[in-house]
Structures are given as structure tokens and as C-alpha cells.
Amino acid sequence: MTPAIHAVFATWPNPQRNGLEHLRRLILTQAALLPEIGRVTEELRWGQPAYLTPDAHTACSLRIGMAKQDFALFVHCRTNLIETFAAGPGAGMRFQGTRAVLFRSETEIKDDPLSFLIRAALTYHLAV
């Protein structure tokens, strides 16, 4: 984690920070299982940690951050990722339109369904 990203994490309230750190670990773990996408990098985009592949034509980037009182896993809003996820493994979760899965606490994070969404985002353009 770069000092700039560490500084962003330090600004988040502790309960949300724990959940965001959980999401970060989940993203990096799933990315490591996808050698076809290359090494995922972590950068700041719009003031939030973003997870990017070396080739922008491979993936839809992921971001994590705050969404009012909730914390969130964000995807590009012009994809069908959230719609597909909500109709399948993410049924029953909370969403912000077509751009984010919302969480109030770390206990709401379900690794298996979210792993599906993360892998789908990181291979989005490979599947098209």
C-alpha cells in the first residue's frame, strides 16, 4: 500500500475502515487468481483506492470508498455488472444504482458472491 493510499484509509472511520480493508484484500486475492489479466495495481482515482489492470481493455476498474454513511465497492456505472450481480449471486444486497454495492458493516461482506463480482469486473472486456 502506497503512503497516499494508506493516508486515505486513515481518514475513514474505524468500523468502515475494517470493511474497506476487507474489500481490498478480497480484490487483491481474486486478482492474483487471474493470471490472464496481469498484475493489478492500486492507485488513487477520485480520491479513492482503485484497482486497475495493466491493459485497460481487459477490465472494468474497481474502487472502494465511502458512500455517505455506508462504504462501497464501486464499478463503472456504464456496465451491466451490478445489474447482473443483483439478479444472481448478489440478490438481497444493497446497491447504489448501477455503480456500487453498499455495506454498513464488515459483517455484510459475503466473500463468495463478491468474489464473483470482482472476477467479472477484472475480466469484463475479456468476456465481451
DSSP file (Angstrom, degrees, kcal/mol; ACC not computed):
  #  RESIDUE AA STRUCTURE BP1 BP2  ACC     N-H-->O    O-->H-N    N-H-->O    O-->H-N    TCO  KAPPA ALPHA  PHI   PSI    X-CA   Y-CA   Z-CA
    1    1 A M              0   0    0      0, 0.0     0, 0.0     0, 0.0     0, 0.0   0.000 360.0 360.0 360.0 127.6    0.0    0.0    0.0
    2    2 A T     >  -     0   0    0     40,-0.2     4,-2.8     1,-0.1     5,-0.2  -0.311 360.0-110.0 -71.6 159.9    1.5    3.3   -1.0
    3    3 A P  H  > S+     0   0    0      0, 0.0     4,-2.3     0, 0.0     5,-0.1   0.878 119.1  54.2 -57.8 -37.3    1.7    6.2    1.5
    4    4 A A  H  > S+     0   0    0      2,-0.2     4,-1.5     1,-0.2     5,-0.1   0.913 111.6  43.3 -65.0 -41.9   -1.0    8.1   -0.4
    5    5 A I  H  > S+     0   0    0      2,-0.2     4,-2.4     1,-0.2    -1,-0.2   0.901 111.9  53.8 -70.8 -39.7   -3.4    5.2   -0.2
    6    6 A H  H  X S+     0   0    0     -4,-2.8     4,-2.1     1,-0.2    -2,-0.2   0.904 106.5  53.6 -58.3 -40.8   -2.5    4.5    3.4
    7    7 A A  H  X S+     0   0    0     -4,-2.3     4,-0.7    -5,-0.2    -1,-0.2   0.875 107.3  50.7 -63.0 -37.9   -3.4    8.1    4.2
    8    8 A V  H >X S+     0   0    0     -4,-1.5     3,-1.1     1,-0.2     4,-0.6   0.935 109.4  50.2 -65.3 -45.8   -6.8    7.7    2.6
    9    9 A F  H >< S+     0   0    0     -4,-2.4     3,-1.2     1,-0.3    -2,-0.2   0.885 105.0  59.0 -58.3 -38.0   -7.5    4.6    4.6
   10   10 A A  H 3< S+     0   0    0     -4,-2.1    -1,-0.3     1,-0.3    -2,-0.2   0.726  99.0  58.7 -65.5 -21.6   -6.5    6.5    7.8
   11   11 A T  H << S+     0   0    0     -3,-1.1    -1,-0.3    -4,-0.7    -2,-0.2   0.684  88.0  91.8 -81.2 -17.1   -9.2    9.1    7.1
   12   12 A W  S << S-     0   0    0     -3,-1.2     5,-0.0    -4,-0.6    -3,-0.0  -0.535  88.7-101.0 -82.4 143.5  -12.1    6.6    7.2
   13   13 A P     >  -     0   0    0      0, 0.0     4,-3.0     0, 0.0     3,-0.2  -0.272  39.1-109.0 -59.2 148.1  -13.9    5.8   10.5
   14   14 A N  H  > S+     0   0    0      1,-0.2     4,-2.2     2,-0.2     5,-0.2   0.859 112.9  48.8 -54.3 -48.8  -12.7    2.6   12.1
   15   15 A P  H  > S+     0   0    0      0, 0.0     4,-1.4     0, 0.0    91,-0.2   0.938 118.2  41.7 -60.9 -41.8  -15.7    0.3   11.5
   16   16 A Q  H  > S+     0   0    0     -3,-0.2     4,-2.8     1,-0.2     5,-0.2   0.881 110.0  58.3 -69.1 -37.7  -15.9    1.3    7.9
   17   17 A R  H  X S+     0   0    0     -4,-3.0     4,-2.7     1,-0.2     5,-0.2   0.903 103.3  53.1 -59.3 -41.2  -12.1    1.1    7.5
   18   18 A N  H  X S+     0   0    0     -4,-2.2     4,-1.8     1,-0.2    -1,-0.2   0.922 111.4  45.9 -60.2 -43.5  -12.2   -2.5    8.6
   19   19 A G  H  X S+     0   0    0     -4,-1.4     4,-2.4     2,-0.2    -2,-0.2   0.896 112.5  50.0 -65.6 -41.0  -14.7   -3.3    5.9
   20   20 A L  H  X S+     0   0    0     -4,-2.8     4,-2.4     2,-0.2    -2,-0.2   0.872 109.3  51.3 -67.0 -37.0  -12.8   -1.4    3.3
   21   21 A E  H  X S+     0   0    0     -4,-2.7     4,-2.4    -5,-0.2    -1,-0.2   0.881 108.9  52.4 -65.0 -36.9   -9.6   -3.2    4.2
   22   22 A H  H  X S+     0   0    0     -4,-1.8     4,-2.3    -5,-0.2    -2,-0.2   0.933 109.9  47.7 -62.0 -47.2  -11.6   -6.5    3.9
   23   23 A L  H  X S+     0   0    0     -4,-2.4     4,-2.6     2,-0.2    -2,-0.2   0.902 110.2  53.1 -61.0 -41.2  -12.7   -5.5    0.4
   24   24 A R  H  X S+     0   0    0     -4,-2.4     4,-2.5     1,-0.2     5,-0.2   0.942 110.0  46.9 -59.4 -49.1   -9.2   -4.5   -0.6
   25   25 A R  H  X S+     0   0    0     -4,-2.4     4,-2.5     1,-0.2    -1,-0.2   0.899 112.0  51.4 -60.4 -40.9   -7.8   -7.9    0.5
   26   26 A L  H  X S+     0   0    0     -4,-2.3     4,-2.5     2,-0.2     5,-0.2   0.913 110.5  48.0 -64.0 -43.3  -10.7   -9.6   -1.4
   27   27 A I  H  X S+     0   0    0     -4,-2.6     4,-2.6     2,-0.2    -2,-0.2   0.949 114.3  45.6 -61.3 -49.7   -9.9   -7.7   -4.6
   28   28 A L  H  X S+     0   0    0     -4,-2.5     4,-1.8     1,-0.2    -2,-0.2   0.864 112.9  51.0 -65.7 -36.1   -6.2   -8.4   -4.4
   29   29 A T  H  X S+     0   0    0     -4,-2.5     4,-0.8    -5,-0.2    -1,-0.2   0.934 113.0  44.7 -65.1 -46.8   -6.8  -12.1   -3.6
   30   30 A Q  H >< S+     0   0    0     -4,-2.5     3,-0.8     1,-0.2    -2,-0.2   0.888 110.7  54.5 -66.4 -38.4   -9.1  -12.5   -6.6
   31   31 A A  H >< S+     0   0    0     -4,-2.6     3,-1.7     1,-0.3     6,-0.2   0.886 102.9  56.7 -61.9 -38.7   -6.8  -10.6   -8.9
   32   32 A A  H 3< S+     0   0    0     -4,-1.8    -1,-0.3     1,-0.3    -2,-0.2   0.744 101.5  57.9 -65.5 -22.1   -4.0  -12.9   -8.0
   33   33 A L  T << S+     0   0    0     -3,-0.8    -1,-0.3    -4,-0.8    -2,-0.2   0.436  96.5  68.6 -85.7   0.1   -6.1  -15.9   -9.2
   34   34 A L    X   +     0   0    0     -3,-1.7     3,-1.9    -4,-0.2     4,-0.4  -0.680  53.8 168.8-120.6  75.3   -6.5  -14.4  -12.7
   35   35 A P  G >  S+     0   0    0      0, 0.0     3,-1.1     0, 0.0    -1,-0.1   0.766  71.4  70.9 -61.1 -23.5   -3.1  -14.5  -14.4
   36   36 A E  G 3  S+     0   0    0      1,-0.2    -2,-0.0    -3,-0.1    -3,-0.0   0.669  94.4  54.3 -68.2 -15.2   -4.6  -13.6  -17.7
   37   37 A I  G <  S-     0   0    0     -3,-1.9    18,-0.5     1,-0.2    -1,-0.2   0.584 103.8-132.3 -94.1  -9.8   -5.3  -10.0  -16.5
   38   38 A G    <   -     0   0    0     -3,-1.1     2,-0.4    -4,-0.4    -1,-0.2  -0.269  51.1 -27.8  83.0-178.0   -1.7   -9.2  -15.5
   39   39 A R        -     0   0    0     -2,-0.1     2,-0.3    14,-0.1    -7,-0.1  -0.582  64.7-134.9 -77.2 123.3   -0.7   -7.6  -12.2
   40   40 A V        -     0   0    0     -2,-0.4     2,-0.3    13,-0.1    13,-0.2  -0.599  19.1-152.2 -78.4 135.1   -3.3   -5.4  -10.7
   41   41 A T  E     -A   52   0A   0     11,-2.8    11,-2.4    -2,-0.3     2,-0.5  -0.758   7.1-136.5-107.2 156.9   -2.1   -2.0   -9.5
   42   42 A E  E     +A   51   0A   0     -2,-0.3     2,-0.3     9,-0.2     9,-0.2  -0.960  35.7 156.2-115.3 120.2   -3.6    0.1   -6.7
   43   43 A E  E     -A   50   0A   0      7,-2.3     7,-3.5    -2,-0.5     2,-0.5  -0.891  45.0 -99.8-136.7 164.3   -3.9    3.8   -7.4
   44   44 A L  E     +A   49   0A   0     -2,-0.3     2,-0.4     5,-0.2   -39,-0.0  -0.796  39.4 173.3 -88.7 129.1   -5.9    6.8   -6.2
   45   45 A R  E >  S-A   48   0A   0      3,-2.8     3,-2.0    -2,-0.5    -2,-0.0  -0.992  74.5  -8.6-134.1 126.8   -8.8    7.7   -8.6
   46   46 A W  T 3  S-     0   0    0     -2,-0.4    -1,-0.1     1,-0.3    -2,-0.0   0.831 130.0 -59.2  53.2  34.2  -11.3   10.4   -7.5
   47   47 A G  T 3  S+     0   0    0      1,-0.2    -1,-0.3    18,-0.0    -3,-0.1   0.586 119.4 102.6  75.9  10.4   -9.6   10.2   -4.1
   48   48 A Q  E <  S-A   45   0A   0     -3,-2.0    -3,-2.8    17,-0.1    -1,-0.2  -0.925  82.9 -96.2-125.1 148.8  -10.4    6.5   -3.6
   49   49 A P  E     -A   44   0A   0      0, 0.0    15,-1.9     0, 0.0     2,-0.3  -0.459  45.6-168.4 -61.2 129.9   -8.3    3.4   -4.0
   50   50 A A  E     -AB  43  63A   0     -7,-3.5    -7,-2.3    13,-0.2     2,-0.5  -0.926  15.5-143.8-123.9 148.4   -8.8    2.0   -7.4
   51   51 A Y  E     +AB  42  62A   0     11,-3.0    11,-1.6    -2,-0.3     2,-0.3  -0.958  26.9 177.8-120.0 116.0   -7.7   -1.4   -8.8
   52   52 A L  E     -A   41   0A   0    -11,-2.4   -11,-2.8    -2,-0.5     4,-0.1  -0.878  24.4-133.9-125.7 146.6   -6.5   -1.4  -12.4
   53   53 A T        -     0   0    0     -2,-0.3   -13,-0.1   -13,-0.2   -15,-0.1  -0.608  31.7-112.9 -91.2 159.5   -5.1   -4.0  -14.8
   54   54 A P  S    S+     0   0    0      0, 0.0     2,-0.6     0, 0.0   -16,-0.1   0.832 109.7  51.8 -60.9 -31.1   -2.1   -3.2  -17.0
   55   55 A D  S >> S-     0   0    0    -18,-0.5     3,-2.3     1,-0.1     4,-0.8  -0.921  72.2-157.9-111.0 110.9   -4.3   -3.3  -20.1
   56   56 A A  T 34 S+     0   0    0     -2,-0.6    -1,-0.1     1,-0.3     5,-0.1   0.675  91.6  67.4 -61.6 -15.8   -7.4   -1.1  -19.8
   57   57 A H  T 34 S+     0   0    0      1,-0.2    -1,-0.3     3,-0.0     3,-0.1   0.392  96.3  57.0 -85.7   5.1   -9.0   -3.2  -22.5
   58   58 A T  T <4 S+     0   0    0     -3,-2.3    67,-1.7     1,-0.1    68,-1.0   0.843 108.0  23.8 -95.7 -45.7   -9.1   -6.2  -20.1
   59   59 A A     <  -     0   0    0     -4,-0.8     2,-0.6    65,-0.2    63,-0.2  -0.735  60.8-124.1-128.1 163.1  -11.0   -5.0  -17.1
   60   60 A C        -     0   0    0     61,-3.2    64,-0.1    -2,-0.3    63,-0.1  -0.953  51.1-116.8 -97.0 124.2  -13.6   -2.6  -15.6
   61   61 A S        -     0   0    0     -2,-0.6    15,-0.5    -5,-0.1     2,-0.4  -0.227  24.0-143.0 -64.9 154.9  -11.7   -0.9  -12.8
   62   62 A L  E     -B   51   0A   0    -11,-1.6   -11,-3.0    13,-0.1     2,-0.3  -0.900  16.1-173.8-115.1 146.7  -12.9   -1.3   -9.2
   63   63 A R  E     -BC  50  74A   0     11,-1.9    11,-3.3    -2,-0.4     2,-0.4  -0.959   8.6-156.1-134.3 156.0  -12.8    1.3   -6.5
   64   64 A I  E     + C   0  73A   0    -15,-1.9     2,-0.3    -2,-0.3     9,-0.2  -0.976  35.3 108.1-129.0 148.2  -13.6    1.2   -2.8
   65   65 A G  E     - C   0  72A   0      7,-1.7     7,-3.1    -2,-0.4     2,-0.3  -0.987  60.7 -47.3 173.5-169.8  -14.6    4.1   -0.6
   66   66 A M  E     - C   0  71A   0     -2,-0.3     2,-0.3     5,-0.2     5,-0.3  -0.614  28.2-171.2 -90.1 147.1  -17.3    5.8    1.3
   67   67 A A  E >   - C   0  70A   0      3,-3.0     3,-1.7    -2,-0.3     2,-0.3  -0.766  68.0 -65.9-135.3  86.5  -20.9    6.5    0.1
   68   68 A K  T 3  S-     0   0    0     -2,-0.3    -1,-0.2     1,-0.3     0, 0.0  -0.535 118.1 -14.5  61.2-123.2  -22.4    8.7    2.8
   69   69 A Q  T 3  S+     0   0    0     -2,-0.3    -1,-0.3    -3,-0.1     2,-0.1   0.685 131.0  72.8 -81.2 -16.7  -22.6    6.6    5.9
   70   70 A D  E <  S-C   67   0A   0     -3,-1.7    -3,-3.0    35,-0.0     2,-0.3  -0.426  75.0-133.8 -89.6 165.8  -22.0    3.4    4.0
   71   71 A F  E     -CD  66 103A   0     32,-2.4    32,-2.4    -5,-0.3     2,-0.3  -0.857  30.4-163.0-114.0 161.7  -18.9    2.0    2.5
   72   72 A A  E     -CD  65 102A   0     -7,-3.1    -7,-1.7    -2,-0.3     2,-0.5  -0.948  31.5-135.0-147.8 157.0  -18.9    0.6   -1.0
   73   73 A L  E     -CD  64 101A   0     28,-1.9    28,-2.1    -2,-0.3     2,-0.3  -0.984  39.0-157.6-108.8 117.0  -17.4   -1.4   -3.8
   74   74 A F  E     +CD  63 100A   0    -11,-3.3   -11,-1.9    -2,-0.5     2,-0.3  -0.742  16.1 179.1-103.0 144.5  -17.7    0.6   -7.0
   75   75 A V        -     0   0    0     24,-2.4     2,-0.2    -2,-0.3   -13,-0.1  -0.829  50.1 -70.9-127.0 171.0  -17.7   -0.5  -10.6
   76   76 A H    >   -     0   0    0    -15,-0.5     3,-1.2    -2,-0.3     5,-0.3  -0.477  42.0-140.4 -64.9 130.2  -18.0    1.5  -13.8
   77   77 A C  T 3  S+     0   0    0      1,-0.3    -1,-0.2    -2,-0.2    23,-0.1   0.632  94.3  65.9 -71.7 -14.3  -21.7    2.7  -14.0
   78   78 A R  T 3  S+     0   0    0     21,-0.1    -1,-0.3     2,-0.0     2,-0.2   0.111  89.1  83.2 -97.7  23.8  -22.0    2.1  -17.7
   79   79 A T  S <  S-     0   0    0     -3,-1.2     4,-0.2    19,-0.3     3,-0.2  -0.668  81.3-125.5-111.4 173.4  -21.5   -1.7  -17.4
   80   80 A N  S  > S+     0   0    0     -2,-0.2     4,-2.7     1,-0.1     5,-0.3   0.188  78.6 110.1 -99.7  15.3  -24.1   -4.3  -16.6
   81   81 A L  H  > S+     0   0    0     -5,-0.3     4,-2.6     1,-0.2     5,-0.2   0.921  79.3  41.0 -59.7 -49.5  -22.0   -5.7  -13.8
   82   82 A I  H  > S+     0   0    0     16,-0.4     4,-3.2     2,-0.2     5,-0.2   0.921 115.3  51.6 -67.6 -42.4  -24.3   -4.5  -10.9
   83   83 A E  H  > S+     0   0    0     -4,-0.2     4,-1.5     2,-0.2    -2,-0.2   0.935 114.2  43.0 -58.9 -47.7  -27.4   -5.5  -12.7
   84   84 A T  H  X S+     0   0    0     -4,-2.7     4,-0.6     2,-0.2    -1,-0.2   0.911 115.9  48.9 -64.5 -43.4  -26.1   -9.0  -13.4
   85   85 A F  H ><>S+     0   0    0     -4,-2.6     5,-2.8    -5,-0.3     3,-0.9   0.911 110.0  50.9 -63.4 -44.2  -24.7   -9.3   -9.9
   86   86 A A  H 3<5S+     0   0    0     -4,-3.2    -1,-0.2     1,-0.3     6,-0.2   0.819 110.1  50.2 -65.2 -31.2  -28.0   -8.2   -8.3
   87   87 A A  H 3<5S+     0   0    0     -4,-1.5    -1,-0.3    -5,-0.2    -2,-0.2   0.596 125.9  19.7 -82.6 -10.7  -30.0  -10.7  -10.3
   88   88 A G  T X<5S-     0   0    0     -3,-0.9     3,-1.8    -4,-0.6    -3,-0.1   0.262 131.3  -3.0-123.7-114.3  -27.7  -13.5   -9.4
   89   89 A P  T 3 5S+     0   0    0      0, 0.0    -3,-0.2     0, 0.0    -4,-0.1   0.707 128.0  56.1 -64.5 -20.3  -25.2  -14.0   -6.5
   90   90 A G  T > <S+     0   0    0     -5,-2.8     3,-2.5    -6,-0.2    -4,-0.2   0.341  73.3 140.0 -93.6   7.7  -25.8  -10.5   -5.1
   91   91 A A  T <  S+     0   0    0     -3,-1.8    -4,-0.1    -6,-0.3     3,-0.1  -0.249  70.6  22.3 -53.6 133.0  -29.5  -10.9   -4.7
   92   92 A G  T 3  S+     0   0    0      1,-0.4    -1,-0.3    -6,-0.2     2,-0.1   0.266  96.2 117.5  92.4 -11.2  -30.6   -9.3   -1.5
   93   93 A M    <   -     0   0    0     -3,-2.5     2,-0.4    -7,-0.1    -1,-0.4  -0.358  69.4-105.5 -80.9 169.1  -27.6   -7.0   -1.2
   94   94 A R  E     -E  102   0A   0      8,-0.6     8,-2.6    -3,-0.1     2,-0.3  -0.777  39.2-172.7 -99.3 142.5  -27.9   -3.2   -1.2
   95   95 A F  E     -E  101   0A   0     -2,-0.4     2,-0.6     6,-0.3     6,-0.2  -0.895  28.8-139.5-132.8 158.3  -26.9   -1.2   -4.3
   96   96 A Q  E >>  -E  100   0A   0      4,-2.2     3,-2.1    -2,-0.3     4,-1.0  -0.881  67.5 -75.0-115.9  94.3  -26.4    2.4   -5.4
   97   97 A G  T 34 S-     0   0    0     -2,-0.6    -1,-0.2     1,-0.3     3,-0.1  -0.244  96.1 -33.2  54.9-133.6  -27.8    2.3   -8.9
   98   98 A T  T 34 S+     0   0    0      1,-0.1   -16,-0.4    -3,-0.1   -19,-0.3   0.158 132.8  64.9-102.3  16.7  -25.5    0.7  -11.4
   99   99 A R  T <4 S+     0   0    0     -3,-2.1   -24,-2.4     1,-0.2     2,-0.3   0.644  95.2  24.9-118.1 -15.2  -22.3    1.8   -9.7
  100  100 A A  E  <  -DE  74  96A   0     -4,-1.0    -4,-2.2   -26,-0.2     2,-0.5  -0.998  47.2-138.3-156.5 151.9  -21.9    0.2   -6.3
  101  101 A V  E     -DE  73  95A   0    -28,-2.1   -28,-1.9    -2,-0.3     2,-0.3  -0.944  38.6-145.5-101.7 130.7  -22.6   -2.4   -3.7
  102  102 A L  E     -DE  72  94A   0     -8,-2.6    -8,-0.6    -2,-0.5     2,-0.3  -0.742  17.5-175.3-105.9 148.0  -23.2   -0.8   -0.3
  103  103 A F  E     -D   71   0A   0    -32,-2.4   -32,-2.4    -2,-0.3     3,-0.1  -0.994  21.4-169.4-138.9 143.5  -22.3   -2.0    3.2
  104  104 A R  S    S+     0   0    0     -2,-0.3     2,-0.3     1,-0.3    -1,-0.1   0.708  81.4   8.7 -98.0 -29.9  -23.0   -0.8    6.7
  105  105 A S  S >  S-     0   0    0    -34,-0.1     3,-1.7     1,-0.1    -1,-0.3  -0.964  76.0-106.8-147.5 163.2  -20.6   -3.1    8.4
  106  106 A E  G >  S+     0   0    0     -2,-0.3     3,-1.7     1,-0.3    -1,-0.1   0.794 112.8  69.6 -61.0 -28.5  -17.9   -5.7    7.6
  107  107 A T  G 3  S+     0   0    0      1,-0.3    -1,-0.3     3,-0.0    -4,-0.0   0.707  90.1  62.6 -65.8 -18.1  -20.3   -8.5    8.6
  108  108 A E  G <  S+     0   0    0     -3,-1.7     2,-0.6     2,-0.1    -1,-0.3   0.609  78.9 103.3 -79.8 -11.9  -22.4   -7.7    5.4
  109  109 A I    <   -     0   0    0     -3,-1.7     2,-0.7    -4,-0.3    -6,-0.0  -0.616  54.5-167.6 -76.4 119.4  -19.4   -8.6    3.2
  110  110 A K     >  -     0   0    0     -2,-0.6     4,-2.2     1,-0.2     5,-0.3  -0.925   6.8-158.2-109.5 107.1  -20.1  -12.0    1.7
  111  111 A D  H  > S+     0   0    0     -2,-0.7     4,-2.4     1,-0.2     5,-0.2   0.872  83.5  52.4 -57.4 -45.8  -16.8  -13.2    0.2
  112  112 A D  H  > S+     0   0    0      2,-0.2     4,-1.5     1,-0.2    -1,-0.2   0.954 113.9  39.9 -62.8 -52.6  -18.1  -15.8   -2.3
  113  113 A P  H  > S+     0   0    0      0, 0.0     4,-1.7     0, 0.0    -1,-0.2   0.921 117.8  49.3 -62.6 -40.6  -20.7  -13.6   -4.1
  114  114 A L  H  X S+     0   0    0     -4,-2.2     4,-2.8     1,-0.2    -2,-0.2   0.831 104.5  59.0 -68.7 -30.0  -18.4  -10.6   -4.1
  115  115 A S  H  X S+     0   0    0     -4,-2.4     4,-2.6    -5,-0.3     5,-0.2   0.893 103.4  53.5 -62.2 -38.1  -15.6  -12.7   -5.5
  116  116 A F  H  X S+     0   0    0     -4,-1.5     4,-2.3     2,-0.2    -2,-0.2   0.940 111.2  45.0 -59.1 -48.3  -17.9  -13.4   -8.4
  117  117 A L  H  X S+     0   0    0     -4,-1.7     4,-2.4     2,-0.2    -2,-0.2   0.913 113.3  50.0 -63.6 -43.8  -18.4   -9.6   -9.0
  118  118 A I  H  X S+     0   0    0     -4,-2.8     4,-2.7     2,-0.2    -2,-0.2   0.935 112.6  46.0 -62.6 -47.3  -14.7   -8.8   -8.6
  119  119 A R  H  X S+     0   0    0     -4,-2.6     4,-1.3     1,-0.2    -1,-0.2   0.903 112.0  52.5 -62.8 -40.3  -13.7  -11.5  -11.1
  120  120 A A  H  < S+     0   0    0     -4,-2.3    -1,-0.2    -5,-0.2    -2,-0.2   0.903 112.4  45.4 -63.0 -40.0  -16.4  -10.4  -13.5
  121  121 A A  H >< S+     0   0    0     -4,-2.4   -61,-3.2     1,-0.2     3,-1.2   0.923 111.7  50.8 -68.1 -44.0  -15.1   -6.8  -13.3
  122  122 A L  H 3< S+     0   0    0     -4,-2.7    -1,-0.2     1,-0.3    -2,-0.2   0.680 121.6  33.4 -71.0 -16.5  -11.5   -7.7  -13.7
  123  123 A T  T >X S+     0   0    0     -4,-1.3     4,-1.6    -5,-0.2     3,-0.7   0.135  83.2 123.0-118.5  17.8  -12.2   -9.8  -16.8
  124  124 A Y  H <> S+     0   0    0     -3,-1.2     4,-0.6     1,-0.3     3,-0.3   0.866  77.9  39.2 -51.9 -49.7  -15.1   -7.7  -18.1
  125  125 A H  H 34 S+     0   0    0    -67,-1.7    -1,-0.3    -4,-0.3   -66,-0.2   0.686 109.2  61.8 -80.2 -17.5  -13.6   -6.9  -21.5
  126  126 A L  H <4 S+     0   0    0    -68,-1.0    -1,-0.2    -3,-0.7    -2,-0.2   0.828 104.4  49.6 -71.9 -31.2  -12.2  -10.4  -22.0
  127  127 A A  H  <        0   0    0     -4,-1.6    -2,-0.2    -3,-0.3    -1,-0.2   0.669 360.0 360.0 -81.0 -17.6  -15.8  -11.8  -21.8
  128  128 A V     <        0   0    0     -4,-0.6    -1,-0.2    -3,-0.0    -2,-0.1   0.479 360.0 360.0 -78.8 360.0  -17.2   -9.4  -24.4
